[in-house]
Each structure stands twice: as C-alpha cells, then as structure tokens.
Amino acid sequence: MDFMKAKALLEKNHIKFVKGILVAKEKDLDKAKSLGFPLAMKVISKDILHKSDVGGVKLDIKNLDEAKKAFKEILTNSKKKMPKAKIDGIFVQKMIQGKQIIIGGKLDEQFGQTIVFGLGGIFVEVLKDVSLRICPIEEKDAKEMIAEIKGYPILKGIRGEKAINFKELEKALINTSNLLMKSKIKELDINPLIATDKEIIAVDVRILINMSKMKEHLSERVTE
C-alpha cells in the first residue's frame, strides 16, 4: 500500500497523523508554508523501506530556502543509493518534538493478527525493547503493554520531563488493534509516533497487504 493510502487508512481508524503534503516538484514547495516552520521532509517510495539509510530524511527545516535545498538533496541521495526506486515525491510535514515510539502489527500464521509496542525511531531494531499481544486488545492489555517495556520510565518522564499522555497512547494501541482485526493487513509499521504530554501522533507508516487474503475476498464477492 502506498504511503498516502496508508496515512489515510490510519486517520480513518482514529489514529492521528501529522499534517503534511506530498510534493512532486520543487516549485510546489510554496504550498508547504501553510504548515508552518520548522518542517520535516522525507522521500516517499514503495521501494525505499528505510528512508534514513538512503539519506531520504531532512529535519528541522526553518524556511523555504532550506526546504528547496533539502528537496534536491533528498532526491539526489535517494537516486544515488537506489537508482531503480520509483519515487512518488517528498512528504513535507510539520516538525513535532517528543518521545519516539512504535506501534506495529503482523499477521501470524498460528495466532492471527498480533500487535507490538515499544520505543521507536532508528534504534528500534537495535534495542528490541517491545511488548507483544494477540489481537484484539482491550484497555487492560494496552496498559500492560506500555508498562512492560524497559523504556517505560522514559515515557513517564525523567529529570523533570513531563510524562506522555498515556490515555491517548492506550487509545492509539486499541485503535490499531481494531484496524488490524478488520483489515487484510499482513504487516503494519507505524514508526515513529511522537508522544507528548498532549497527544500521540504518527509521522510515518508502512503497510503491507496480504494479497492472498485479498484474492480470497475478491473471489468470494464474485461468487456471491
């Protein structure tokens, strides 16, 4: 599933996503000014799973001139590292500060849909600090998932920092579980979500659809 469709699917299922626009040409960057600076920019391509690895992400962009420079650099970097990748454009979004978390999901052959939670960002694969449940989950499960990770004290706030909004995080987990249960999703990766004392908001997403299930579903509809 392409990025814009995945973003829309999250929003339809009450999972907040940062405001942004997809820009295909540098001249269209003027439209991004309405989002307000600073901005973040990232390459959008089905062929590029790890945007940071190809130099496809630019952060803390303070004005239009910096945005134009970042646009060129992202395209140059991405094409150099992955010349065969089909690039849909650059997603320009409002820069949000907060703690990075991840919510993910996977269709397991034995257990069905499963949901994962942990600290997010580029270190998630290194830290492997996650909790896991079989869907569907309820409020009790969401609370347990959050408290189980080793990074829980970071979310509660250390050295005078404010705690994140745990109620909103619980809602995000439950809404993701509900999405997984009613969809044909094979893999879901919302990473990162930015967690603050006010909100939990996604800034990137990747969704793989279970095509075999989709074909079964289409076949059933044809024979009805």
N, C-alpha and C positions, 0 to 999 in steps of 0.2 A: 504494500500500500504506500502511495507516495506521501510525502510529508504533509502537504496541505490537507489531504483527506484524513490522515491520521490525527492531525490537530483538530479538525472539525469533529471527528468522532469522539475525542476526549471531551470537548466542550459540550457536545450533545448529551454526554453522560455525566455532566455536572463536575467535571474535573477542570479546574481553572487553567488557562493557558495565557502566557504573557501576550500583550498586544504587539502586533508586528505586521509587516507586509513583505510579500515576495517581490523582489526587484530583479528583472531580467536584463535591464540595460542601465548603464551608469547615469544616463540623463534622467531616469525615473527616480533617482535618489531624493530629489526635491520633495517627493511625497512623504518621505520618512521624517521630515522636520516636524510634522504634526505629532509624532510620537513623543518628542521631547528628548533632549540630550541629558546624560550620556546614553549611547546606544551600544548594542552588541550586534555583530554580523556573523553569519555562518553560511557555508556553502550547502546547497540542497541538491542531493543526487542520490538516487536509489543505489548507485554503485559505490558510494562512499559511506561506509558504516561508522568509521571513527574519524570525525571531522578534524579533530586536533592533530591527528597523526599526519595529515597532509598539509597542515598549515591553513586549514579552511575555516579558522575562527579568529575573529578580532574583537577585543573587548574595550570598554571604557572609551568609546569614540565621542569626542567632545564637540565636534562641529561638522559642517557639511564638507569642508575641505578634507578633514581626516576620514570621513566616510567614503569619499571618492578615491582616496589613496588606498584605503582598506579594501574597497571593491576590486580594484585592479590587482592588489597583492593576493587576495583570496583566489581569484580566478587563475592567476599565474602559478601560484603554489599548487593548486589542485590539479591543473592540467599537466604540470611538470611531474607530479608524483603519480597521477593516474590518468594518463593521456587518453585512455579509451572510455573514461567515465562520461556519461551523459549528464550534463549539469543543467538543472532546471532554472537556476537563478541563485540569488543571495537573499536569505531571510534576514530582514533588519528588524530588530526588536528593542523594546525599552530595556535598559540595563537595570537589573534588580540585585540588590545586595542582600545576602542572608546565608544561612547554612544550606549546603547542598545535600540532598537526599535522593534516593532512588526508589521507585516502585516498579516492579516488573512482574511479568506473568509468563507461564509456559504451559502448553498442553502436554501433559504426561500420559504416556500410553497406558499406564496402570491406574493412576489416580485421577486422571482428568485434568481440569484446569487448576493450576497452582499459582499462588501469589507470593512475591518476595518483597521484602523491605530492608533498607539499610542506608548507610551513609553513601552519598553519591559523588558525582564528578569523575575526574580522570583516575582516581585512586581506587575505585570500587573493585576492580579485578585484582588489585594487589592486596587490599585489606581483607576482602572476603568476609566482612562483618555484616551478615544478613540474617534475617529470620524468615521462616517459610511456613506457609499453611496451605491446606487444600481448600479450594473454594466450594461453596460460598462461605464468607466470614461474617461475623456479627461484631458489634461494638466491643464485646469482651475479648474476642480474638484480636481485634485491631490494637487494643490497649496492650495485650500481652506481646504482640509482635514488636511494638515500639520499645517496650521496656526490656526486651531480651537482648538487644544488640549491645555490644561493648561500648559503642559510642553514645549510648543513652545520656550520660552526664553532659555531653556536649550539647545535646538538644535541650536539656534542662537549663543550660546557661552556666558558664564558669567565669570566674573573675569579674563579677558584676554584670555580665551579659544577661539580656532578657531571655527567658525561656521561649521556645517557639510556641505557636498556637496548636496545642495537642488536639483540641476538639476538631479543628479543621483538618489536621493530619488523619485522624480517625475517619472522618468523612471521606477523605481522598482515598484511603485504603478500601473502605466499604464500597464506594462508587466504582473503583477499579475492579473489585471482585465481581460486582454486579455486571459490569461491562464484559468481563471475561466469560461469565456464565451464559450470557445471551448472544454471544458472537461466535464467529468462525476463526478467532484469533489463534495462531499457532505460537507466536512469541510476541511479547509486549515489553518494551523497554522505555520507561519514562525517566530519563536521566540527562541532566538533573532536574529535580524540582527544587525551587528555592523556598526555604522555610524561614518565616519571620514570626514575630510575636502577633502579627495581624493576619497573615494568610499563608497558604501553601499553594504555590503556583508553578506550573510546568514551564520549562523553557526549551525542552527538546523531547522528541518522541520518535520511536521506531516501531513499526508494527509489521509482522509477517502473517499473512492469511493462510489458513490451512486449505490449500486448493483441493485436496481430495474430499474434504468435508463439503466444500463449496460445490463441487461437481455432484456429490450425492444429493445436496439440497436442490440443485437445479433439476436433476433427474427426477426427483420426487415431484417437483412442481409440474414438470412436463407430463408425467403420467397421471396426474390427478384428474 
